[in-house]
Amino acid sequence: MSYQTTNPYSEQIEQTFTPHSDAQMETILAQAATTFESDWRLRSFAERKAVVKQAAMLLKEQRDDFAKLITLEMGKLFQEAQQEVSLCVKILDYYADHAEQFLAPKKLDVKRGEASVEIAPLGVIFCVEPWNFPYYQLARVAGPNLMAGNTLVVKHASNVPQCALAFEKLFTDAGAPAGAYTNAFFSSEQVATAIADVRVQGVALTGSERAGASVAATAGKALKKTTMELGGSDAFIVLDDADMDLAVKLAVIGRMQNSGQVCDGSKRFILVDSIADTFVERFQAELAKLQAGDPMDAATTLAPLSSKSALDLAVKQVGEAVEGGAKVLLGGKRIERTGYFMEPTILTDVKPDNPVYYQEFFAPVAMIFRVKDENEAITLANDSPFGLGGTIITADIARGKKLASQIDTGMVFINSPAVTAPDLPFGGVKHSGYGRELSDLGIMEFVNRKLVLVG
């Protein structure tokens, strides 16, 4: 596996990194285990809080430097990269401030004796993380697990190695001991070896279905607890009473954030017939306004995709959709210029027998579906192997809540695109994975909830 920075805007290779050897892998795992047993787990919440709060402060102070690395390595608009770094600050602060409360012993109301549940860390947690939010994904595992007393070994995506190293250095600079948070430039074979290692007590993965299935199988054989945050093909339902200005505005945000490279981005636009023509006309007009350019330039509104392979896959999927009977209403091709840019794309007439009907588009591609009423909308929304998030646009909040309860996903947003915050649980069902990150639920994934009973 090659760990390499290739600028998606210039298409130039910026820097290449040497993967860790097997001997280095052993050193990394041994250090993480030793640090857990002899240091980090023994520290008080206040001592761990001091380190995590310091990391948050350093991240805030150096926001633009961290953000520039995101834009360099995976092409995100610089303004969006700045927002991502600021969100990471909030996540680290949130867990530093609330972990002790979340993990406090809980007394049980029992008929016999005195009972309580004590919460303790598990040990070394191995994390496999993706490139689309190079720091946010790391903060989601680092904040809760470090505050819980676990230590982390993190295998980041191979195309964002500088972001991976910067986040490791963040905790070193904040005063964390060696082994508390360690970046790992591991190969796929080394990942499997690390997961099976007896010193690793849990595995967290954010990534594709394929990666999730492989890691879950390896962890399952070793009887390791896992969390999986995988792909999504979220529905964006626009009902007949929707505020059309709001619907179009949120649709553009929901589909085009991060150039469409968002697991819980809006991907299937399900429109009640009576408003469908108006929505599509206005949505198409807004997407056509987006301007490709240097993602560091504030005037740019369309960033490149993260890599040539990501661009090629998206273009291939559109071609398969057309061969299967779909129509391209807008875009569908690579933009002829330097950089991995794809035209904002709208597909219509995608039927269940189309090869892309059940696929995820991780690109600026929207699929349009028309339904006669809200019942058909819910049926169509649930006709997916994925179950991450979804959006409902309606003027009637009670109606929106009623429909939200019928959607088979881990998250539903009413009159909002998918959003994230430290105190909101994040995760899905079906092929979108299992387990939760963020909120009080996220810190409970890799801990031992131990019953103590006095008879």
C-alpha positions as CSV (number, residue, x, y, z in Angstrom):
1,M,0.0,0.0,0.0
2,S,1.4,3.4,-1.1
3,Y,1.1,6.3,1.3
4,Q,1.3,9.3,-1.0
5,T,0.1,12.8,-1.3
6,T,-1.3,13.5,-4.7
7,N,-2.8,17.0,-5.1
8,P,-6.3,16.5,-6.7
9,Y,-6.2,20.0,-8.1
10,S,-2.8,19.9,-9.8
11,E,-2.7,16.1,-10.2
12,Q,0.9,16.3,-9.0
13,I,2.5,13.9,-6.5
14,E,3.6,16.1,-3.6
15,Q,5.2,13.6,-1.2
16,T,5.6,9.8,-0.6
17,F,5.9,8.0,2.7
18,T,7.5,4.7,3.6
19,P,5.0,2.2,5.1
20,H,5.9,0.8,8.5
21,S,7.8,-2.5,8.6
22,D,6.6,-5.5,10.5
23,A,9.2,-4.7,13.2
24,Q,7.8,-1.1,13.5
25,M,4.3,-2.5,13.7
26,E,5.3,-4.7,16.6
27,T,6.9,-1.6,18.3
28,I,3.7,0.4,17.8
29,L,1.4,-2.2,19.2
30,A,3.7,-2.9,22.2
31,Q,4.0,0.8,23.0
32,A,0.2,1.2,22.8
33,A,-0.3,-1.7,25.1
34,T,2.4,-0.7,27.6
35,T,1.1,2.9,27.7
36,F,-2.4,1.7,28.4
37,E,-1.5,-0.6,31.2
38,S,1.1,1.4,33.0
39,D,0.1,5.0,32.3
40,W,-3.0,6.2,30.5
41,R,-5.7,4.0,32.1
42,L,-4.3,4.9,35.5
43,R,-4.6,8.7,35.0
44,S,-7.5,10.5,36.5
45,F,-10.2,12.1,34.3
46,A,-8.7,15.5,35.1
47,E,-5.2,14.4,33.9
48,R,-6.6,13.0,30.6
49,K,-8.8,16.1,30.2
50,A,-5.8,18.4,30.4
51,V,-4.2,16.6,27.4
52,V,-7.3,16.5,25.3
53,K,-8.2,20.1,26.1
54,Q,-4.6,21.2,25.2
55,A,-5.0,19.3,21.8
56,A,-8.2,21.2,21.2
57,M,-6.6,24.5,21.9
58,L,-3.6,23.8,19.6
59,L,-6.0,22.7,16.9
60,K,-7.9,25.9,17.2
61,E,-4.8,28.0,17.2
62,Q,-3.4,26.3,14.1
63,R,-6.7,25.8,12.3
64,D,-5.6,27.2,8.9
65,D,-2.4,25.1,8.9
66,F,-4.4,21.9,9.5
67,A,-7.0,22.9,7.0
68,K,-4.5,23.6,4.2
69,L,-3.3,20.0,4.5
70,I,-6.9,18.7,4.0
71,T,-7.2,20.8,0.8
72,L,-3.8,19.8,-0.4
73,E,-4.3,16.0,0.1
74,M,-8.0,15.4,-0.8
75,G,-9.1,18.6,-2.5
76,K,-11.8,19.9,-0.1
77,L,-12.7,23.6,-0.5
78,F,-10.6,25.5,2.0
79,Q,-13.6,27.1,3.6
80,E,-15.1,23.6,4.2
81,A,-11.7,22.4,5.5
82,Q,-11.6,25.2,8.0
83,Q,-15.1,24.2,9.2
84,E,-14.0,20.6,9.6
85,V,-11.1,21.6,11.8
86,S,-13.4,23.8,14.0
87,L,-15.7,20.9,14.4
88,C,-12.9,18.7,15.6
89,V,-12.1,21.3,18.3
90,K,-15.7,21.1,19.5
91,I,-15.6,17.3,19.6
92,L,-12.4,17.2,21.6
93,D,-13.6,19.8,24.0
94,Y,-17.0,18.0,24.3
95,Y,-15.5,14.8,25.5
96,A,-12.9,16.4,27.7
97,D,-15.7,18.3,29.5
98,H,-18.3,15.5,29.7
99,A,-16.5,12.1,29.8
100,E,-16.3,11.9,33.6
101,Q,-20.1,12.5,33.8
102,F,-20.8,9.9,31.0
103,L,-18.6,7.3,32.6
104,A,-19.6,7.7,36.2
105,P,-20.7,4.5,38.1
106,K,-24.4,4.0,37.9
107,K,-26.4,2.5,40.8
108,L,-29.0,-0.1,39.9
109,D,-32.4,-0.4,41.5
110,V,-32.4,-4.0,42.5
111,K,-34.4,-6.2,44.8
112,R,-31.4,-8.0,46.3
113,G,-28.4,-6.3,47.8
114,E,-26.6,-3.3,46.4
115,A,-25.7,-3.1,42.7
116,S,-23.9,-0.7,40.5
117,V,-22.3,-0.7,37.0
118,E,-18.7,0.5,36.9
119,I,-17.2,1.7,33.6
120,A,-13.6,1.0,32.6
121,P,-11.5,1.2,29.5
122,L,-10.8,-1.9,27.4
123,G,-7.3,-1.3,26.1
124,V,-5.8,-0.7,22.7
125,I,-8.4,0.2,20.1
126,F,-7.4,-0.2,16.4
127,C,-9.0,2.3,14.1
128,V,-9.3,2.3,10.3
129,E,-10.3,5.7,9.0
130,P,-11.2,7.3,5.6
131,W,-10.0,10.3,3.6
132,N,-13.2,12.3,3.0
133,F,-13.0,14.1,6.5
134,P,-9.4,13.6,7.3
135,Y,-9.5,15.0,10.9
136,Y,-13.2,14.8,11.8
137,Q,-13.1,11.0,11.5
138,L,-10.1,10.9,13.7
139,A,-11.6,13.3,16.3
140,R,-14.7,11.1,16.5
141,V,-12.6,8.1,17.8
142,A,-9.8,10.0,19.6
143,G,-12.0,12.3,21.8
144,P,-14.1,9.6,23.5
145,N,-11.6,6.8,23.6
146,L,-8.7,8.8,25.0
147,M,-11.0,10.3,27.6
148,A,-12.3,6.8,28.5
149,G,-8.7,5.7,29.1
150,N,-8.1,3.6,26.0
151,T,-5.1,4.0,23.7
152,L,-5.4,4.2,20.0
153,V,-3.5,2.8,16.9
154,V,-4.9,4.5,13.8
155,K,-4.5,3.4,10.2
156,H,-5.6,6.3,8.1
157,A,-6.4,6.4,4.4
158,S,-3.3,6.1,2.2
159,N,-4.0,9.4,0.3
160,V,-4.0,11.6,3.4
161,P,-0.7,10.7,5.1
162,Q,0.2,14.3,6.0
163,C,-3.1,14.8,7.8
164,A,-2.5,11.5,9.6
165,L,0.9,12.6,10.8
166,A,-0.3,16.1,11.8
167,F,-3.1,14.6,14.0
168,E,-0.6,12.3,15.7
169,K,1.8,15.2,16.3
170,L,-1.2,17.2,17.7
171,F,-1.5,14.8,20.7
172,T,2.3,14.6,21.2
173,D,2.4,18.4,21.3
174,A,-0.5,18.4,23.8
175,G,1.5,16.2,26.2
176,A,0.1,12.7,25.5
177,P,2.6,9.9,26.3
178,A,4.1,7.9,23.5
179,G,1.6,5.2,22.6
180,A,-1.6,7.0,23.6
181,Y,-2.3,7.9,20.0
182,T,-0.2,6.4,17.2
183,N,-0.5,6.7,13.5
184,A,0.1,3.5,11.5
185,F,1.2,3.3,7.9
186,F,0.2,-0.3,7.7
187,S,-0.5,-2.5,4.6
188,S,-3.7,-4.5,4.3
189,E,-1.9,-7.6,5.5
190,Q,-0.6,-5.8,8.5
191,V,-4.1,-4.4,9.3
192,A,-5.3,-8.0,9.5
193,T,-2.4,-9.0,11.7
194,A,-3.0,-6.0,14.0
195,I,-6.7,-6.8,14.4
196,A,-5.9,-10.3,15.4
197,D,-3.2,-9.3,17.8
198,V,-4.2,-10.2,21.4
199,R,-3.2,-6.7,22.6
200,V,-5.9,-5.1,20.5
201,Q,-9.3,-5.1,22.3
202,G,-11.6,-3.4,19.8
203,V,-11.8,-2.2,16.2
204,A,-13.5,0.9,14.8
205,L,-13.8,1.4,11.1
206,T,-15.3,4.1,8.9
207,G,-15.2,3.3,5.2
208,S,-16.8,1.3,2.4
209,E,-19.0,-1.8,2.6
210,R,-16.1,-3.9,1.2
211,A,-13.6,-2.6,3.8
212,G,-16.2,-3.1,6.6
213,A,-17.0,-6.6,5.6
214,S,-13.3,-7.5,5.5
215,V,-12.4,-5.9,8.8
216,A,-15.5,-7.2,10.6
217,A,-14.7,-10.8,9.4
218,T,-11.2,-10.6,10.6
219,A,-12.2,-9.1,14.0
220,G,-15.0,-11.6,14.3
221,K,-12.6,-14.5,14.0
222,A,-10.6,-12.9,16.8
223,L,-13.7,-12.2,18.9
224,K,-13.1,-8.5,18.9
225,K,-15.8,-5.8,19.4
226,T,-16.2,-3.6,16.3
227,T,-18.1,-0.5,15.2
228,M,-18.7,0.1,11.5
229,E,-19.7,3.4,9.9
230,L,-20.1,2.5,6.2
231,G,-21.7,4.0,3.1
232,G,-25.1,5.5,2.5
233,S,-27.6,6.4,-0.2
234,D,-29.7,8.9,1.8
235,A,-33.1,9.9,0.6
236,F,-34.0,13.6,0.4
237,I,-37.8,13.7,0.5
238,V,-39.7,16.8,-0.7
239,L,-43.4,16.8,0.2
240,D,-46.1,18.7,-1.4
241,D,-46.3,21.4,1.3
242,A,-42.5,22.1,1.3
243,D,-41.1,25.6,1.2
244,M,-39.4,25.4,-2.2
245,D,-36.7,28.0,-1.4
246,L,-35.7,26.0,1.6
247,A,-35.9,22.6,-0.3
248,V,-33.6,23.7,-3.1
249,K,-31.1,25.4,-0.8
250,L,-30.8,22.4,1.4
251,A,-30.7,20.0,-1.5
252,V,-27.7,21.8,-3.0
253,I,-25.9,21.6,0.4
254,G,-26.9,18.0,1.0
255,R,-25.6,16.8,-2.3
256,M,-22.7,19.1,-3.0
257,Q,-20.9,19.4,0.3
258,N,-17.4,18.0,-0.1
259,S,-18.1,17.5,-3.8
260,G,-20.6,14.8,-2.9
261,Q,-18.1,12.7,-1.0
262,V,-20.1,12.4,2.1
263,C,-21.4,9.1,3.5
264,D,-24.6,10.7,4.8
265,G,-25.0,13.2,1.9
266,S,-28.3,13.5,0.1
267,K,-28.2,11.2,-2.9
268,R,-31.7,10.1,-3.8
269,F,-34.1,13.0,-4.3
270,I,-37.7,11.7,-3.8
271,L,-40.2,14.3,-5.0
272,V,-44.0,14.3,-4.7
273,D,-45.4,14.8,-8.2
274,S,-47.1,18.1,-7.6
275,I,-43.8,19.9,-6.8
276,A,-41.4,17.8,-8.8
277,D,-41.1,19.9,-11.9
278,T,-40.5,23.1,-10.0
279,F,-37.9,21.5,-7.7
280,V,-36.0,19.9,-10.5
281,E,-35.9,23.1,-12.6
282,R,-34.6,25.1,-9.7
283,F,-32.2,22.4,-8.4
284,Q,-30.7,22.0,-11.9
285,A,-30.2,25.8,-12.2
286,E,-28.4,26.0,-8.9
287,L,-26.1,23.1,-9.7
288,A,-25.3,24.6,-13.1
289,K,-24.0,27.7,-11.3
290,L,-21.2,25.9,-9.5
291,Q,-17.7,26.9,-10.5
292,A,-14.7,24.6,-10.6
293,G,-11.4,26.0,-9.6
294,D,-8.6,26.1,-7.1
295,P,-10.1,24.8,-3.8
296,M,-7.9,27.3,-1.9
297,D,-9.7,30.2,-3.7
298,A,-12.8,31.5,-1.9
299,A,-14.5,32.1,-5.2
300,T,-14.4,28.3,-6.1
301,T,-17.7,26.5,-5.4
302,L,-16.9,23.1,-7.0
303,A,-13.9,21.2,-5.6
304,P,-12.2,18.3,-7.4
305,L,-12.8,14.7,-6.3
306,S,-10.2,13.2,-4.1
307,S,-8.4,11.1,-6.7
308,K,-8.4,9.9,-10.3
309,S,-9.8,6.6,-9.2
310,A,-12.8,8.3,-7.5
311,L,-13.5,10.4,-10.6
312,D,-13.2,7.4,-13.0
313,L,-15.6,5.4,-10.8
314,A,-18.2,8.1,-10.8
315,V,-18.0,8.6,-14.5
316,K,-18.2,4.8,-15.0
317,Q,-21.3,4.6,-12.8
318,V,-23.1,7.3,-14.8
319,G,-22.3,5.4,-18.0
320,E,-23.7,2.2,-16.5
321,A,-26.8,4.2,-15.4
322,V,-27.4,5.4,-18.9
323,E,-26.9,2.0,-20.4
324,G,-29.5,0.8,-18.0
325,G,-32.1,3.3,-19.2
326,A,-31.4,6.4,-17.1
327,K,-31.3,9.9,-18.6
328,V,-28.7,12.5,-17.8
329,L,-30.5,15.8,-17.1
330,L,-27.3,17.7,-16.3
331,G,-23.5,16.9,-16.4
332,G,-22.3,13.3,-16.3
333,K,-18.8,13.8,-17.5
334,R,-15.3,14.8,-16.3
335,I,-14.6,18.5,-16.7
336,E,-11.9,19.0,-19.3
337,R,-9.3,20.7,-17.3
338,T,-6.5,19.9,-14.9
339,G,-7.8,18.4,-11.7
340,Y,-10.1,15.6,-10.8
341,F,-13.3,17.6,-11.5
342,M,-16.6,16.1,-12.3
343,E,-19.6,18.0,-13.7
344,P,-22.5,18.3,-11.2
345,T,-24.8,15.6,-12.5
346,I,-28.5,14.8,-12.3
347,L,-29.9,11.4,-13.3
348,T,-33.6,10.7,-13.9
349,D,-35.5,7.6,-14.8
350,V,-33.4,5.3,-12.7
351,K,-35.5,2.1,-12.4
352,P,-35.0,-0.8,-9.9
353,D,-33.4,-2.9,-12.6
354,N,-30.8,-0.3,-13.3
355,P,-27.3,-1.4,-12.1
356,V,-26.9,1.8,-10.1
357,Y,-30.3,1.8,-8.4
358,Y,-28.9,0.3,-5.2
359,Q,-25.4,1.8,-5.5
360,E,-23.9,4.7,-3.6
361,F,-22.6,7.7,-5.7
362,F,-19.6,9.2,-3.8
363,A,-19.5,12.1,-6.2
364,P,-21.6,15.2,-7.2
365,V,-24.3,13.0,-8.7
366,A,-28.0,13.2,-7.7
367,M,-30.7,10.7,-8.7
368,I,-34.3,12.1,-9.1
369,F,-37.3,10.0,-8.3
370,R,-41.0,11.0,-8.5
371,V,-43.8,9.6,-6.3
372,K,-47.5,10.2,-6.0
373,D,-47.6,10.7,-2.3
374,E,-45.8,10.4,1.1
375,N,-46.5,6.7,1.4
376,E,-44.7,6.0,-1.9
377,A,-42.0,8.3,-0.7
378,I,-41.3,6.2,2.4
379,T,-41.5,2.9,0.5
380,L,-38.9,4.2,-2.0
381,A,-36.7,5.7,0.7
382,N,-36.6,2.3,2.5
383,D,-35.9,0.4,-0.8
384,S,-32.1,0.5,-0.3
385,P,-29.5,-1.7,1.2
386,F,-28.2,1.3,3.1
387,G,-29.7,2.9,6.3
388,L,-27.5,5.8,7.4
389,G,-29.6,9.1,7.2
390,G,-32.3,10.9,5.4
391,T,-34.0,14.3,5.0
392,I,-37.7,15.3,4.9
393,I,-38.7,18.7,3.8
394,T,-42.2,19.7,4.9
395,A,-44.1,22.7,6.4
396,D,-45.8,20.4,8.9
397,I,-43.4,19.3,11.5
398,A,-45.8,16.8,13.1
399,R,-46.2,15.2,9.6
400,G,-42.4,15.1,9.2
401,K,-41.9,13.4,12.6
402,K,-44.5,10.8,11.8
403,L,-42.8,10.0,8.5
404,A,-39.3,10.1,10.1
405,S,-40.3,7.2,12.4
406,Q,-41.1,5.1,9.3
407,I,-37.7,5.5,7.7
408,D,-35.2,2.7,8.3
409,T,-32.1,4.7,9.0
410,G,-29.9,5.6,11.9
411,M,-30.6,9.3,11.5
412,V,-33.4,11.5,10.0
413,F,-33.3,15.3,9.5
414,I,-36.4,17.4,9.1
415,N,-36.0,20.6,7.2
416,S,-32.2,20.1,7.4
417,P,-29.5,18.4,5.5
418,A,-27.5,15.9,7.4
419,V,-25.6,17.7,10.1
420,T,-23.2,16.6,12.8
421,A,-22.3,17.9,16.2
422,P,-20.5,16.4,19.2
423,D,-23.8,15.8,21.1
424,L,-25.6,14.1,18.2
425,P,-25.2,10.4,17.8
426,F,-23.9,9.3,14.4
427,G,-24.4,5.9,12.8
428,G,-26.6,3.7,10.7
429,V,-28.3,0.4,10.2
430,K,-28.4,-2.3,7.4
431,H,-25.3,-2.0,5.1
432,S,-24.5,1.4,6.6
433,G,-23.0,-0.4,9.6
434,Y,-23.6,-0.6,13.3
435,G,-22.6,1.1,16.5
436,R,-22.6,4.9,17.2
437,E,-20.0,7.6,17.3
438,L,-20.4,11.0,19.1
439,S,-22.7,11.9,22.0
440,D,-22.7,9.8,25.1
441,L,-23.4,6.8,23.0
442,G,-20.0,7.1,21.2
443,I,-18.0,6.9,24.4
444,M,-19.8,3.7,25.5
445,E,-18.7,1.6,22.5
446,F,-15.3,0.5,23.8
447,V,-15.6,0.3,27.5
448,N,-16.3,-2.5,30.0
449,R,-19.6,-1.9,31.8
450,K,-18.9,-4.1,34.9
451,L,-21.6,-5.2,37.3
452,V,-20.6,-5.0,41.0
453,L,-23.1,-6.6,43.4
454,V,-23.0,-6.6,47.1
455,G,-25.3,-9.5,48.3
